[in-house]
Amino acid sequence: MNKLKKGFIPVMLTPFHNDGSIDYKTLTALTEMYLKSGVTGLFANCLSSEMFELSDAERIQLTKHVVDIVDGQVPIVATGTFEGTIAEQADFSKKIYGTGIDAVILISGLLAKENDSDAVFESNVHQFLDLTPGIPTGFYECPVPYKRVLSAAQLEDFVNTGRVIYHKDTCLDINQIKAKLSVIKNPDFGLYDAYMVHAIESLKAGSAGLSCIQGNFFPELIVWICDNYNDPTKADELAAVQQFLESNMGVMHEVYPIVAKYTLQKRGLPISNFTRRAVGDFTPIVKNAVDKLQQDYDILQNELSF
């Protein structure tokens, strides 16, 4: 997952019909939209995909659909660990790896209970790896069911097994990011940061790229950051982008992913606002805020000329 070129890996949305069934036709269009924007990978069956509201069969079918549409153009990762024993999580991970993805993502908060010690968590990770020989893996510090943030030492230990090639980091702390990057020597590993407040600094520190919900509103903007983060001639533009993302973080998180789906509707994607997850009401106030977000983005896009 770690390429010389910094990249954006979207956390994919799941389009639904208004009756709650998965809209595979729009999933095809969404996948193609991501690819057209210049992403370097895709994270299917993730929290933004409403993975906890999908059945096992739907998780497999959705992931396989994305694999088929992408057809090898970029790497794909997908979550493989859900509720159950480590053995049960390993069994499902084998099934989802069989769809043709490049790595199975492990949810750190599902490999040990919240009150379990680091030693228990570490033992469970190694047990999982022993039960899934030959399967490339990665970690996601998902906030659900609770957020378990990996330490630099833990990540170093796991990567040193040769099995961990991806990490979606949500620690929100640039110093922790730097600490993790400082101990990882495997060129096949990539850390992808989810926190846009320090996105540019994280890329400069050595992150392989970004994996953030903002890319479900404006994927080409996140690609632009990855392409230009280190260009001194674009310092002013980068500062403007950073400010835009920070100023609108609240808007993008309000009743997410409904707000992202609504934004993509406005941009021409035939996606319903339907979500299986209870995230709150899409009120006129929220709608007006997202409408203004789109207007502000259009202004920014014209200034950046991309």
N, C-alpha and C positions, 0 to 999 in steps of 0.2 A: 504493500500500500504506500510505501514511501518512495516518491519519485523526486527527481531533481527539480521538477517544476512544482511549485506549491499549488495545491488544488482545493476545490470545494466539493464536499461530499454531502449532498442534501439528506436530511432526515425526511423520508418520503411521506406524503399524505396518502390517505386512502379515500378515494372518491366513492360515495355511496349513492344509490338511487334513493328517492324519497321514501321508499318502503323499507329502507334499511339494508338492502342487499348490496353487495359490492358491485360497483359500476366498472366493469373491466374495459369497456370501450374508452371511457374517460381516463382510466388508469394508463392505457396505452398512450393517449394524447399527453397526459401529464409526464410520463416517462420520456417521451420524445421532446417535450418542452425543456426538461432538465438537460437532456443531451445537447439540444440546440444551443443552450445558454453557455455551454463549455465546461460542464462539471467533469471532474476526473474520477468520479466514483459515485455510487449510490448506496444509501443505507435503507434497505427495505425492512418491513416488519419491525418498526421501532415505535417509540412512544407517540411520535407525531402520526404514525400510521394507525393509532388506536389499537395497538397490538393486544392489550389486555381485554379488549372488547371483541376480539376475534376468536373463533374456535381454532383448534389445532389444524383442522382440515383447511380452513380459510387461510391461516398463516402460511401453510405449505402452498396452496393454490395461488395466493397473491404473490408470493416470492417467486414461484416458478414462472408466473406471467411476466414479471419484470425481467427475469433472466432471459426469457424467450425474446422479449422485445429488444433488449439491449444487445443480445447476440454477440457478446464478447467485446463490445466497443469500449467499455470501462469496467473496472472491478466492481463487484457487488458484495456487500456484507448484509447479514440479517440476524436478528436475535434468535437464539436457540434455547435459552434458559427461562423457564417459567416455574410456577409453583410445583413442588414435589421434591422427592429425594434427589440427591446428586445423581444417582443411577438413572432416575426417570428423566432428569434434565439432560443427561448425556444421551439417552435414547432418542429424545426428540431432536436434539442437536444433530444427530446422525441423519435423521430424516430430512431436516431442512438443508443440511449440507448436500444431500442427494439431489436437490433442485438445481445444482450447478453454481452455487455462490462461491465466492473466493475465500470467505472466512465466516465463521460463526461467532456472533457477539454474545458475550456473557454479561448478564446484568449483575453488577457487584452486590446489589442489595438483595439478590435472590440466592446467593451462594452461601449465605449465613444469616442468621437472625440478627436483628438490630442490637440485641444485648450480648451477642456472641463476641468473644475476644478476637483479636487479630490472628491469634494462633489457630483458632477454629476456622476462620475464613481462609487462611492460607492453606491449611490442610485440605479443606474442601476443594479449593481450586486445583491443587495437585491431584486429588482424587479424580476430579472431572477430567483433567488432562490425561490421566492414566486410562480412563474409560473410553477416551475418544482418540486413539492413536492415529496420527497422520492428518488430523483435521486442523487446519490453520484457525486461530482464534483471535479474538480481541475483547476489550472490555468497554463497557459503557457505565459511567457513574450516574445511572438513571435516578431521578428523584422519587420514583415510585418502585416498590412500596416505601422505601426510605433511601436516602442517599448515603452510600458508603464510598468515601473518597479513598483512593489508593495512595499510599505513601510512595515516595521515590524508591525506597528500599524494596517495597513489595513489587512495584512495577519492574524494577531491575531484575528481581528474582524470577518473575514470571516470564519476562522477555528472554532471559538467559536459558530457558528451557528450549528455545528455538521454535516454540509453537505460537507465540503471541506476536502478531504483526500489526495490530491496530489498537488504538486507544482513543475513545471519545471522552475528552476531559471536561468535567463540569465543576471543577473545584472553585472557579471564579477568583483565583489568586495567582497573579503572574509570577510571584516568587516560588510557589509550588510547581508551576509549569516549568520554570527554569531549573528547579531542582530535579524534576523528573527527566528533563532532557539531558541534563548534565551527566547522568549515570547510564544512559542507554547508548550502547555502542553497535547494536545490530542494524546494518543498513537496510534490512528488509522491514524494519518497524517504522510506523508513522503515528505521531500524536496529532490528533485533530481537535482543535479548541472550539468549544461551544459558546464562549462568552465574548460578545462583540465589543464590550467596553475596552478590552485590551487586545483586540484582534491583531492590529498592526504590530504591536510590541511582541506579541506571541509569535507571529511569523518571523520577525527579525531574530527572535531568540532560538529558532530552530524547529518550531512546529511544522509538520508536513502540510498543514492546511487548516481549513475551517469546516465545522459541521454544526450549523446553527439554524434556528427556526426562521431567522430573517431571510434566509434563502428560499423559503416557501412563499415569500411575498415578491422578492426581487432577486432571483437567482443570478442574473447577469451582473448585479452589483457586487455580490460576494466573489464571483469569479474575477471581476475587475480588481478588487482589493488584492486577491492572491497573485494576480499578474503584475501589479504595480506597487506593492507594499514597500519595495526597496528602491524605488526610482526617485532620486532627489529632485528631479525636475517636476515631480507631481506632488510635492510635499503639501502645497496649499489645497489641492484637490483631495488628497488623502485626509487631511485634517477636516475638511468639509464633510466628507463621507462619514468619518468617525463621529462627528458631531450630530449628523443626521440620524445615525443609528442609535446613539446614546439618547438623544432627545425623544425618540419615538419608541423606545423599548417598552414602555408601559402600554402604548397603543397596540403593539404587536403581540403582547402577552394576554391582553384582555379577551376573555372567552375564546382563546386559541384552542383548536385550529379553525373555528368558524370564521374568524377574521381573515385568516390566510386564504381560506376557500373563497370568501367573498371578494378579496383582492384579485385572486386569479380569475374569477368570473368577470370582473371589470376589465381584465386584460385579455378576455376572449376565450378562456378555457371553459368548456361547458360542464362545470363541476357544481354539484348541489352543495348547499350549506349544511346538509344533514351530517350529524355526528352521532355516533353511538354513545360517546362519553358525555356525561353531564358536566358541562363547563360553564353554565350560566346562560343568561338571556342576551341575545343579539339585539339590544335596545336601539332606538333611534339615536341616542347619544353616542353609543359605540359606533354605529354605522356612520354618523357624521364625522367622527374622529378618523375612521378608516378612509373615508372619502377625502378628507384633508391630507391624510398621509399620502395618498396616491397623487394628489395635486403637488405636494411638496417634492415627491420623488420625481415627478415629471420635470419640475424646474431643475432639480439637481442633475438629472440625466442630460438635459440640454446643456447645462454648464460643463459637464464632463465630456460630452460628445462621444458617447459610446453606444 
